[in-house]
Amino acid sequence: MMGRPTGRLLAHAIPALAGILFLAAWEGLVRWYDVPAYLVPGPVAIWQALTGDWPMLAGSMLVTLKIALLALLAAVTLGGLLAILFAQSPILERALFPYAVVLQVTPIVAIAPLILIWVDDVTLSLLICAWIVAFFPVLSNTVLGLNSADRNLVELFRLYGATRWQTLMLLRLPSALPFFLAGLRVAGGLALIGAVVAEFVAGAGGTGSGLAWRILEAGFQLKIPRMFAALALISACGIAIFAALGLLQHLLLRRWHESAVRAEG
């Protein structure tokens, strides 16, 4: 029977090996067919562009990450507070939740130009665009979690004379935590997507520009390896955010929730 450490090693080694094989095949095909770098650069050319332009790309990556993380923080704060209000007042939920749905289903590409016109500060407008994309998963998942508390336990709290605040803090919020964390992982990736899309729409260059502008700039200058390098950094940022939030979810749930307990067993 395969040991647990060996199984974990294989779980990480198989995706890594698949990625290495994919990159090797990509580089081999590009060299075999002599594809110009301005059409499809190989992994080696992309790596050279990444290392050669690292100071510029790293600064842009920090700008994009800052906007994405601030938008995620705003989404968590406002989405969580609204979810608590909705759970405490079903009338308020029925009145306002449809508008949150409207905000979610409206394409950010259509909203972003208006926000850029209405808000003078470019950074703030980018932050608002990213927040709009990341807000709804936190709100909807947290509302679902708060409303999914065991009815028998709710009645037991009521039988023992617990206040609404006590029921919220001791029962509903712990019950909603797995739902909230699941929404948070989705919102983390969406915040990054929203930040990148907003940067594309804004088209703001300069020293304080994000990775989206570097992609546009590289396309204008036909520096396609740099374009791929910026795209790779965006993907790496998304993976890092997802992994960090996944670790947070594991640390908060590993001792009591079935999803994390089964993963350890």
C-alpha positions as YAML, in Angstrom:
chain: A
units: angstrom
residues:
- id: 1
  name: MET
  ca: [0.00, 0.00, 0.00]
- id: 2
  name: MET
  ca: [1.41, 3.36, -0.99]
- id: 3
  name: GLY
  ca: [2.52, 5.52, 1.96]
- id: 4
  name: ARG
  ca: [1.10, 8.96, 2.53]
- id: 5
  name: PRO
  ca: [4.39, 10.87, 1.88]
- id: 6
  name: THR
  ca: [4.90, 8.95, -1.38]
- id: 7
  name: GLY
  ca: [1.35, 9.69, -2.48]
- id: 8
  name: ARG
  ca: [1.78, 13.40, -1.77]
- id: 9
  name: LEU
  ca: [5.08, 13.43, -3.66]
- id: 10
  name: LEU
  ca: [3.45, 11.83, -6.69]
- id: 11
  name: ALA
  ca: [0.53, 14.25, -6.48]
- id: 12
  name: HIS
  ca: [2.98, 17.14, -6.90]
- id: 13
  name: ALA
  ca: [5.42, 15.38, -9.24]
- id: 14
  name: ILE
  ca: [2.88, 14.35, -11.90]
- id: 15
  name: PRO
  ca: [1.62, 17.90, -12.69]
- id: 16
  name: ALA
  ca: [5.20, 19.21, -12.62]
- id: 17
  name: LEU
  ca: [6.35, 16.49, -15.01]
- id: 18
  name: ALA
  ca: [3.42, 17.19, -17.33]
- id: 19
  name: GLY
  ca: [4.32, 20.88, -17.34]
- id: 20
  name: ILE
  ca: [7.98, 20.14, -18.12]
- id: 21
  name: LEU
  ca: [7.00, 17.83, -20.98]
- id: 22
  name: PHE
  ca: [4.63, 20.46, -22.37]
- id: 23
  name: LEU
  ca: [7.31, 23.17, -22.29]
- id: 24
  name: ALA
  ca: [9.87, 20.83, -23.86]
- id: 25
  name: ALA
  ca: [7.45, 19.92, -26.66]
- id: 26
  name: TRP
  ca: [6.62, 23.59, -27.19]
- id: 27
  name: GLU
  ca: [10.30, 24.55, -27.47]
- id: 28
  name: GLY
  ca: [11.02, 21.58, -29.72]
- id: 29
  name: LEU
  ca: [8.18, 22.38, -32.13]
- id: 30
  name: VAL
  ca: [9.15, 26.05, -32.32]
- id: 31
  name: ARG
  ca: [12.75, 25.14, -33.15]
- id: 32
  name: TRP
  ca: [11.82, 22.31, -35.52]
- id: 33
  name: TYR
  ca: [9.51, 24.47, -37.63]
- id: 34
  name: ASP
  ca: [11.68, 27.58, -37.18]
- id: 35
  name: VAL
  ca: [8.73, 29.68, -36.00]
- id: 36
  name: PRO
  ca: [9.67, 33.38, -35.68]
- id: 37
  name: ALA
  ca: [9.63, 34.76, -32.14]
- id: 38
  name: TYR
  ca: [7.26, 37.53, -33.19]
- id: 39
  name: LEU
  ca: [4.63, 34.88, -33.94]
- id: 40
  name: VAL
  ca: [5.09, 32.24, -31.24]
- id: 41
  name: PRO
  ca: [8.15, 32.52, -28.99]
- id: 42
  name: GLY
  ca: [9.49, 29.42, -27.31]
- id: 43
  name: PRO
  ca: [9.83, 29.01, -23.54]
- id: 44
  name: VAL
  ca: [13.56, 29.86, -23.76]
- id: 45
  name: ALA
  ca: [12.86, 33.19, -25.49]
- id: 46
  name: ILE
  ca: [10.10, 33.95, -22.98]
- id: 47
  name: TRP
  ca: [12.46, 33.20, -20.09]
- id: 48
  name: GLN
  ca: [15.12, 35.46, -21.60]
- id: 49
  name: ALA
  ca: [12.57, 38.26, -21.95]
- id: 50
  name: LEU
  ca: [11.40, 37.69, -18.38]
- id: 51
  name: THR
  ca: [14.91, 37.89, -16.94]
- id: 52
  name: GLY
  ca: [16.03, 40.70, -19.22]
- id: 53
  name: ASP
  ca: [13.01, 42.91, -18.51]
- id: 54
  name: TRP
  ca: [12.53, 41.76, -14.91]
- id: 55
  name: PRO
  ca: [12.88, 45.19, -13.20]
- id: 56
  name: MET
  ca: [10.14, 46.68, -15.39]
- id: 57
  name: LEU
  ca: [7.89, 43.60, -15.28]
- id: 58
  name: ALA
  ca: [8.33, 43.15, -11.53]
- id: 59
  name: GLY
  ca: [7.24, 46.74, -10.89]
- id: 60
  name: SER
  ca: [4.17, 46.29, -13.08]
- id: 61
  name: MET
  ca: [3.38, 42.99, -11.35]
- id: 62
  name: LEU
  ca: [3.37, 44.73, -7.98]
- id: 63
  name: VAL
  ca: [0.97, 47.37, -9.31]
- id: 64
  name: THR
  ca: [-1.47, 44.75, -10.59]
- id: 65
  name: LEU
  ca: [-1.17, 42.67, -7.41]
- id: 66
  name: LYS
  ca: [-1.79, 45.72, -5.25]
- id: 67
  name: ILE
  ca: [-5.01, 46.56, -7.07]
- id: 68
  name: ALA
  ca: [-6.19, 42.93, -7.03]
- id: 69
  name: LEU
  ca: [-5.49, 42.44, -3.31]
- id: 70
  name: LEU
  ca: [-7.06, 45.75, -2.30]
- id: 71
  name: ALA
  ca: [-10.12, 44.89, -4.38]
- id: 72
  name: LEU
  ca: [-10.30, 41.48, -2.72]
- id: 73
  name: LEU
  ca: [-10.06, 43.09, 0.72]
- id: 74
  name: ALA
  ca: [-12.86, 45.51, -0.17]
- id: 75
  name: ALA
  ca: [-14.97, 42.65, -1.54]
- id: 76
  name: VAL
  ca: [-14.47, 40.61, 1.65]
- id: 77
  name: THR
  ca: [-15.30, 43.55, 3.90]
- id: 78
  name: LEU
  ca: [-18.38, 44.85, 2.10]
- id: 79
  name: GLY
  ca: [-19.58, 41.44, 0.92]
- id: 80
  name: GLY
  ca: [-19.27, 39.94, 4.39]
- id: 81
  name: LEU
  ca: [-21.04, 42.82, 6.09]
- id: 82
  name: LEU
  ca: [-23.87, 42.83, 3.56]
- id: 83
  name: ALA
  ca: [-24.24, 39.06, 3.88]
- id: 84
  name: ILE
  ca: [-24.66, 39.41, 7.65]
- id: 85
  name: LEU
  ca: [-27.28, 42.12, 7.14]
- id: 86
  name: PHE
  ca: [-29.12, 39.97, 4.59]
- id: 87
  name: ALA
  ca: [-29.08, 36.99, 6.95]
- id: 88
  name: GLN
  ca: [-30.54, 39.10, 9.74]
- id: 89
  name: SER
  ca: [-33.16, 40.76, 7.53]
- id: 90
  name: PRO
  ca: [-34.78, 38.62, 4.80]
- id: 91
  name: ILE
  ca: [-36.71, 41.68, 3.61]
- id: 92
  name: LEU
  ca: [-33.45, 43.54, 3.03]
- id: 93
  name: GLU
  ca: [-32.05, 40.53, 1.19]
- id: 94
  name: ARG
  ca: [-35.06, 40.31, -1.13]
- id: 95
  name: ALA
  ca: [-34.84, 44.05, -1.77]
- id: 96
  name: LEU
  ca: [-31.13, 44.38, -2.53]
- id: 97
  name: PHE
  ca: [-29.80, 40.97, -3.60]
- id: 98
  name: PRO
  ca: [-31.24, 41.23, -7.15]
- id: 99
  name: TYR
  ca: [-29.19, 44.38, -7.69]
- id: 100
  name: ALA
  ca: [-26.05, 42.53, -6.65]
- id: 101
  name: VAL
  ca: [-26.92, 39.94, -9.30]
- id: 102
  name: VAL
  ca: [-27.36, 42.68, -11.90]
- id: 103
  name: LEU
  ca: [-23.96, 44.08, -10.97]
- id: 104
  name: GLN
  ca: [-22.41, 40.63, -11.34]
- id: 105
  name: VAL
  ca: [-23.88, 39.70, -14.71]
- id: 106
  name: THR
  ca: [-23.12, 43.06, -16.35]
- id: 107
  name: PRO
  ca: [-19.77, 42.68, -18.20]
- id: 108
  name: ILE
  ca: [-17.00, 44.65, -16.54]
- id: 109
  name: VAL
  ca: [-15.75, 45.68, -19.99]
- id: 110
  name: ALA
  ca: [-19.01, 47.62, -20.41]
- id: 111
  name: ILE
  ca: [-18.86, 49.23, -16.97]
- id: 112
  name: ALA
  ca: [-15.16, 50.08, -16.85]
- id: 113
  name: PRO
  ca: [-15.22, 52.99, -19.38]
- id: 114
  name: LEU
  ca: [-17.99, 54.69, -17.39]
- id: 115
  name: ILE
  ca: [-16.11, 54.27, -14.12]
- id: 116
  name: LEU
  ca: [-12.97, 55.68, -15.72]
- id: 117
  name: ILE
  ca: [-14.98, 58.73, -16.82]
- id: 118
  name: TRP
  ca: [-16.72, 59.26, -13.48]
- id: 119
  name: VAL
  ca: [-13.69, 58.72, -11.24]
- id: 120
  name: ASP
  ca: [-10.75, 61.07, -11.71]
- id: 121
  name: ASP
  ca: [-8.20, 58.88, -9.95]
- id: 122
  name: VAL
  ca: [-7.10, 56.07, -12.28]
- id: 123
  name: THR
  ca: [-5.95, 53.77, -9.48]
- id: 124
  name: LEU
  ca: [-9.26, 54.17, -7.66]
- id: 125
  name: SER
  ca: [-11.21, 53.46, -10.84]
- id: 126
  name: LEU
  ca: [-9.20, 50.29, -11.44]
- id: 127
  name: LEU
  ca: [-9.83, 49.27, -7.84]
- id: 128
  name: ILE
  ca: [-13.59, 49.77, -8.24]
- id: 129
  name: CYS
  ca: [-13.64, 47.68, -11.42]
- id: 130
  name: ALA
  ca: [-11.76, 44.82, -9.77]
- id: 131
  name: TRP
  ca: [-14.00, 45.05, -6.70]
- id: 132
  name: ILE
  ca: [-17.15, 44.73, -8.80]
- id: 133
  name: VAL
  ca: [-15.92, 41.46, -10.25]
- id: 134
  name: ALA
  ca: [-14.78, 40.00, -6.90]
- id: 135
  name: PHE
  ca: [-17.71, 41.18, -4.76]
- id: 136
  name: PHE
  ca: [-20.52, 38.80, -5.72]
- id: 137
  name: PRO
  ca: [-18.90, 35.40, -4.93]
- id: 138
  name: VAL
  ca: [-18.15, 36.55, -1.38]
- id: 139
  name: LEU
  ca: [-21.65, 37.92, -0.90]
- id: 140
  name: SER
  ca: [-23.57, 34.99, -2.39]
- id: 141
  name: ASN
  ca: [-21.51, 32.25, -0.74]
- id: 142
  name: THR
  ca: [-21.60, 33.92, 2.66]
- id: 143
  name: VAL
  ca: [-25.36, 34.47, 2.49]
- id: 144
  name: LEU
  ca: [-25.80, 30.82, 1.56]
- id: 145
  name: GLY
  ca: [-23.60, 29.74, 4.45]
- id: 146
  name: LEU
  ca: [-25.37, 31.92, 6.99]
- id: 147
  name: ASN
  ca: [-28.74, 30.56, 5.87]
- id: 148
  name: SER
  ca: [-27.47, 26.96, 5.92]
- id: 149
  name: ALA
  ca: [-27.05, 26.67, 9.69]
- id: 150
  name: ASP
  ca: [-28.68, 23.56, 11.13]
- id: 151
  name: ARG
  ca: [-32.34, 24.40, 11.85]
- id: 152
  name: ASN
  ca: [-32.38, 22.11, 14.87]
- id: 153
  name: LEU
  ca: [-29.43, 23.96, 16.35]
- id: 154
  name: VAL
  ca: [-31.09, 27.29, 15.60]
- id: 155
  name: GLU
  ca: [-34.16, 26.14, 17.49]
- id: 156
  name: LEU
  ca: [-31.98, 24.88, 20.34]
- id: 157
  name: PHE
  ca: [-30.30, 28.29, 20.62]
- id: 158
  name: ARG
  ca: [-33.74, 29.91, 20.66]
- id: 159
  name: LEU
  ca: [-34.95, 27.45, 23.30]
- id: 160
  name: TYR
  ca: [-32.09, 28.38, 25.59]
- id: 161
  name: GLY
  ca: [-32.82, 32.09, 25.15]
- id: 162
  name: ALA
  ca: [-29.82, 33.01, 23.00]
- id: 163
  name: THR
  ca: [-29.93, 36.46, 21.47]
- id: 164
  name: ARG
  ca: [-29.69, 37.03, 17.71]
- id: 165
  name: TRP
  ca: [-26.14, 38.25, 18.20]
- id: 166
  name: GLN
  ca: [-25.17, 35.10, 20.12]
- id: 167
  name: THR
  ca: [-26.80, 32.89, 17.49]
- id: 168
  name: LEU
  ca: [-24.94, 34.77, 14.77]
- id: 169
  name: MET
  ca: [-21.53, 34.60, 16.45]
- id: 170
  name: LEU
  ca: [-21.71, 31.09, 17.87]
- id: 171
  name: LEU
  ca: [-23.70, 29.25, 15.21]
- id: 172
  name: ARG
  ca: [-24.32, 31.02, 11.93]
- id: 173
  name: LEU
  ca: [-20.83, 32.44, 11.34]
- id: 174
  name: PRO
  ca: [-19.00, 29.15, 12.06]
- id: 175
  name: SER
  ca: [-21.49, 27.35, 9.80]
- id: 176
  name: ALA
  ca: [-20.88, 29.92, 7.05]
- id: 177
  name: LEU
  ca: [-17.08, 29.82, 7.26]
- id: 178
  name: PRO
  ca: [-16.56, 26.99, 4.69]
- id: 179
  name: PHE
  ca: [-18.93, 28.72, 2.26]
- id: 180
  name: PHE
  ca: [-17.18, 32.07, 2.81]
- id: 181
  name: LEU
  ca: [-13.75, 30.57, 2.21]
- id: 182
  name: ALA
  ca: [-14.94, 28.85, -0.97]
- id: 183
  name: GLY
  ca: [-16.26, 32.17, -2.25]
- id: 184
  name: LEU
  ca: [-13.02, 33.84, -1.22]
- id: 185
  name: ARG
  ca: [-10.95, 31.50, -3.39]
- id: 186
  name: VAL
  ca: [-13.16, 32.29, -6.38]
- id: 187
  name: ALA
  ca: [-13.07, 36.01, -5.63]
- id: 188
  name: GLY
  ca: [-9.26, 36.01, -5.43]
- id: 189
  name: GLY
  ca: [-8.91, 34.96, -9.05]
- id: 190
  name: LEU
  ca: [-11.73, 37.24, -10.17]
- id: 191
  name: ALA
  ca: [-10.12, 40.24, -8.46]
- id: 192
  name: LEU
  ca: [-6.97, 39.67, -10.50]
- id: 193
  name: ILE
  ca: [-9.01, 39.27, -13.69]
- id: 194
  name: GLY
  ca: [-10.94, 42.44, -12.91]
- id: 195
  name: ALA
  ca: [-7.74, 44.39, -12.31]
- id: 196
  name: VAL
  ca: [-6.22, 43.20, -15.60]
- id: 197
  name: VAL
  ca: [-9.39, 43.91, -17.61]
- id: 198
  name: ALA
  ca: [-9.66, 47.37, -16.10]
- id: 199
  name: GLU
  ca: [-6.04, 48.09, -16.98]
- id: 200
  name: PHE
  ca: [-6.70, 47.01, -20.56]
- id: 201
  name: VAL
  ca: [-9.67, 49.38, -20.77]
- id: 202
  name: ALA
  ca: [-7.81, 52.24, -19.11]
- id: 203
  name: GLY
  ca: [-4.73, 51.81, -21.30]
- id: 204
  name: ALA
  ca: [-2.72, 53.88, -18.85]
- id: 205
  name: GLY
  ca: [1.03, 53.67, -19.37]
- id: 206
  name: GLY
  ca: [4.00, 55.06, -17.52]
- id: 207
  name: THR
  ca: [6.05, 53.91, -14.56]
- id: 208
  name: GLY
  ca: [2.97, 53.06, -12.48]
- id: 209
  name: SER
  ca: [1.36, 50.82, -15.08]
- id: 210
  name: GLY
  ca: [0.37, 47.21, -14.49]
- id: 211
  name: LEU
  ca: [1.01, 44.02, -16.40]
- id: 212
  name: ALA
  ca: [-1.94, 44.56, -18.74]
- id: 213
  name: TRP
  ca: [-0.31, 47.71, -20.09]
- id: 214
  name: ARG
  ca: [2.97, 45.82, -20.53]
- id: 215
  name: ILE
  ca: [1.11, 43.30, -22.69]
- id: 216
  name: LEU
  ca: [-0.38, 46.09, -24.81]
- id: 217
  name: GLU
  ca: [2.95, 47.88, -25.02]
- id: 218
  name: ALA
  ca: [4.77, 44.71, -26.08]
- id: 219
  name: GLY
  ca: [2.12, 44.08, -28.72]
- id: 220
  name: PHE
  ca: [2.54, 47.58, -30.13]
- id: 221
  name: GLN
  ca: [6.32, 47.11, -30.27]
- id: 222
  name: LEU
  ca: [6.08, 43.50, -31.57]
- id: 223
  name: LYS
  ca: [8.06, 42.29, -28.56]
- id: 224
  name: ILE
  ca: [6.03, 39.10, -28.32]
- id: 225
  name: PRO
  ca: [8.37, 37.28, -25.89]
- id: 226
  name: ARG
  ca: [7.85, 40.13, -23.40]
- id: 227
  name: MET
  ca: [4.11, 39.85, -23.96]
- id: 228
  name: PHE
  ca: [4.21, 36.15, -23.10]
- id: 229
  name: ALA
  ca: [6.42, 36.89, -20.09]
- id: 230
  name: ALA
  ca: [3.88, 39.39, -18.74]
- id: 231
  name: LEU
  ca: [1.10, 36.89, -19.36]
- id: 232
  name: ALA
  ca: [3.08, 34.23, -17.49]
- id: 233
  name: LEU
  ca: [3.47, 36.59, -14.53]
- id: 234
  name: ILE
  ca: [-0.28, 37.20, -14.46]
- id: 235
  name: SER
  ca: [-0.87, 33.45, -14.41]
- id: 236
  name: ALA
  ca: [1.73, 33.03, -11.67]
- id: 237
  name: CYS
  ca: [0.04, 35.72, -9.59]
- id: 238
  name: GLY
  ca: [-3.33, 34.01, -10.00]
- id: 239
  name: ILE
  ca: [-1.87, 30.65, -8.97]
- id: 240
  name: ALA
  ca: [-0.16, 32.23, -5.96]
- id: 241
  name: ILE
  ca: [-3.39, 33.92, -4.81]
- id: 242
  name: PHE
  ca: [-5.37, 30.71, -5.23]
- id: 243
  name: ALA
  ca: [-2.74, 28.67, -3.38]
- id: 244
  name: ALA
  ca: [-2.50, 31.16, -0.52]
- id: 245
  name: LEU
  ca: [-6.26, 31.23, -0.07]
- id: 246
  name: GLY
  ca: [-6.35, 27.45, -0.30]
- id: 247
  name: LEU
  ca: [-3.78, 27.24, 2.49]
- id: 248
  name: LEU
  ca: [-5.85, 29.66, 4.57]
- id: 249
  name: GLN
  ca: [-8.92, 27.50, 3.99]
- id: 250
  name: HIS
  ca: [-7.03, 24.37, 5.05]
- id: 251
  name: LEU
  ca: [-5.65, 25.98, 8.21]
- id: 252
  name: LEU
  ca: [-9.05, 27.27, 9.31]
- id: 253
  name: LEU
  ca: [-11.02, 24.10, 8.55]
- id: 254
  name: ARG
  ca: [-8.58, 21.24, 9.07]
- id: 255
  name: ARG
  ca: [-9.56, 20.50, 12.69]
- id: 256
  name: TRP
  ca: [-13.32, 20.41, 12.37]
- id: 257
  name: HIS
  ca: [-14.81, 20.54, 8.89]
- id: 258
  name: GLU
  ca: [-15.39, 17.35, 6.91]
- id: 259
  name: SER
  ca: [-13.91, 18.66, 3.66]
- id: 260
  name: ALA
  ca: [-10.52, 19.30, 5.28]
- id: 261
  name: VAL
  ca: [-10.62, 16.24, 7.55]
- id: 262
  name: ARG
  ca: [-11.17, 13.90, 4.60]
- id: 263
  name: ALA
  ca: [-8.27, 15.53, 2.75]
- id: 264
  name: GLU
  ca: [-5.95, 14.61, 5.61]
- id: 265
  name: GLY
  ca: [-7.27, 11.10, 6.11]
...
